[in-house]
């Protein structure tokens, strides 16, 4: 059994996650009870591409950089996921190998859920499968939106949509400033844009008072303004 302190922390994170907070309180309690705490140092691997892993991870604090790279090819960064976000759900429900490399970005705490226990809970509460299918469908839609954005959207808009998407995994109510943990180099890789072009667009958004770039992070200063620039259809990562 979990120590009560770990249960409370995981339960609180689930309540604050836009992906899980809609679940009924008893289901959040049960899910929190299944989780175990995993602490990672910067760059420490949570999951490795091709490993037979069947876990779901939910980020409690810090961030996780999800990427892939084939021999001789440039690395592709999918996302730098922050608190409230998750990865590995598809793995956990189909018990297949992880298809990306996931490493901590700074000191990071995760809640980890084993497939066997998670599937048992879902089978006991079949209606929860609807929530799981909804999460997976939204991730597919998110992937399609990223392809569209990186093909046709202007770079400042793409930056705004990315930053918002990464921020929206956690409840933002009451926050005046929102920090998104990522480097500008990783932002450029996610956008499929050059580093200099990305840095220039970031500086433009800084001059407009929308964001502030810093070491290993970008802070959203004007959430309504960034939403207006991003346009509709932004979903949390």
BAGUBA-389907 format. One record per residue (C-alpha): x, y, z. Coordinates in steps of 0.05 Angstrom, whole numbers, padded with zeros to 5 digits, always signed. Each point is the difference from the previous one (the first is absolute). Layout:
<pts>
XYZ...
</pts>
This chain:
<pts>
+00000+00000+00000+00022+00071-00012+00021+00045+00056-00056+00050+00012+00044+00058-00021+00011-00031-00069-00074-00015-00008-00019+00072+00017+00051+00028-00048-00022-00045-00058-00073+00013+00015+00012+00075+00000+00036-00004-00066-00057-00040-00031-00050+00052+00024+00041+00056-00032+00012-00036-00066-00047+00021-00056+00006-00071-00026-00025-00035+00063-00037+00050+00043-00067-00016-00033+00000-00070+00031-00045-00013+00060+00032+00008+00068-00002-00076+00016+00035-00014-00066+00054+00052+00014+00010-00031+00069+00008-00069-00029+00047+00023-00055+00042+00039+00050+00005-00063+00043+00028-00039-00059+00056+00050-00014+00071-00003+00026+00049+00058+00004+00061+00001-00046+00053+00054+00008+00046+00016-00058+00063+00043-00006+00010+00045-00059+00008-00040-00065-00016-00066+00037-00042-00046-00044-00071-00018+00020-00012-00042-00062+00043-00020-00058-00020-00010-00073-00011-00074-00015-00002-00025+00072-00056-00048+00019-00033+00050+00047-00073+00000+00020-00006+00058+00048-00039+00065+00002+00038+00061+00026-00032+00064+00026+00045+00059+00013-00005+00029+00071+00055+00052-00005+00056+00017-00047-00004-00020-00073+00013-00059-00047+00032+00009-00068-00028-00051-00050+00041-00010-00063+00025-00051-00050+00060-00007-00044+00022-00052-00052+00074-00013-00014+00029+00054-00044-00063+00043+00003-00018+00064+00036-00035-00006+00066-00074+00015+00001-00031+00029+00063-00074-00015+00008-00013+00039+00063+00027+00023+00067-00057-00021+00045-00014+00036+00065-00042-00012+00063-00068-00030-00012+00020-00032-00066+00012-00074-00012+00034-00049-00047-00002-00075-00011-00076-00008+00003-00002-00037-00067+00056-00045+00026-00036-00016+00064-00066-00020-00033+00031-00042-00056+00064-00022+00036+00047+00018-00056+00070+00029-00006+00010+00074+00012+00013+00037-00066+00039+00060+00025+00054+00020+00048-00026+00036+00063+00049+00036+00045-00007+00047+00059+00010+00074-00016+00026+00024+00067-00017-00036+00065-00066-00034-00013-00051-00040+00040-00047-00049-00034-00059-00043+00021+00008-00068-00033-00057-00050-00012+00012-00072-00020-00041-00028-00056-00027-00060+00038-00029+00042+00057-00026+00054-00047-00035-00051-00046-00031-00034+00060-00029+00067+00022-00027+00014-00069-00032-00068-00005-00034+00010+00067-00025+00068-00023-00014-00009-00075-00026+00071-00008+00071+00024+00013+00020-00031-00067-00039+00058-00032+00047+00049+00035+00061-00040-00024-00025-00002-00071-00013+00075+00003+00071+00014+00024+00029-00042-00056-00045+00032-00052+00021+00069+00023+00073-00019-00006-00012-00022-00072-00036+00066-00015+00057+00037+00033+00050-00035-00046-00040+00020-00061-00005+00072+00023+00075+00002+00010+00011-00024-00071-00047+00054-00025+00030+00055+00042+00071-00016-00019-00020+00001-00074-00043+00062-00006-00003+00043+00063+00045+00062+00007+00058-00011+00048-00025+00047+00056-00067-00034-00001+00033-00069+00003+00041+00023+00060-00062+00025+00035-00038-00064-00014+00058-00044+00025+00010+00039+00064-00074+00000+00016-00007-00074-00016+00056-00017+00049-00029+00046+00053-00072-00024-00006+00013-00069+00031-00007+00031+00069-00054+00045+00030+00021+00072-00014-00053+00035+00041+00028+00053+00046+00069+00000-00031+00028+00066-00023+00063-00028-00030+00007-00070-00030+00068-00032-00010+00008-00050-00057+00063-00042+00009+00038-00006-00065+00061+00030-00036-00007+00043-00062+00042-00053-00036-00052-00053+00016-00056+00048-00019+00033+00008-00068+00005-00076-00009-00074-00009+00018-00020+00053-00049+00044-00024-00056+00030+00069-00005+00071+00026+00002+00030+00021+00066+00013+00072-00022-00070+00009-00029-00031-00028+00064+00042+00044+00044-00019+00061-00041-00075-00016+00005+00007-00012+00075+00032+00069+00008-00058+00031-00039-00050-00032+00048+00042+00025+00059-00003+00072-00027-00076-00007-00004+00000-00019+00074-00030-00069-00012+00058-00043+00025+00068+00004+00034+00055-00049-00021+00049-00024+00052+00047-00057+00017-00034-00067-00016-00068+00032-00002-00048+00050-00030-00049+00038+00044-00069+00019-00026-00015+00071+00024-00064+00016-00037-00043-00062-00006-00060+00034-00035+00047+00033-00049+00035-00065-00016-00067-00035-00009-00021+00053-00049+00064-00010-00041-00006-00075+00003-00071-00003-00026-00051-00055+00013+00011-00075+00007+00058-00001+00048+00000-00064+00043+00041-00017+00061+00058-00048-00007
</pts>
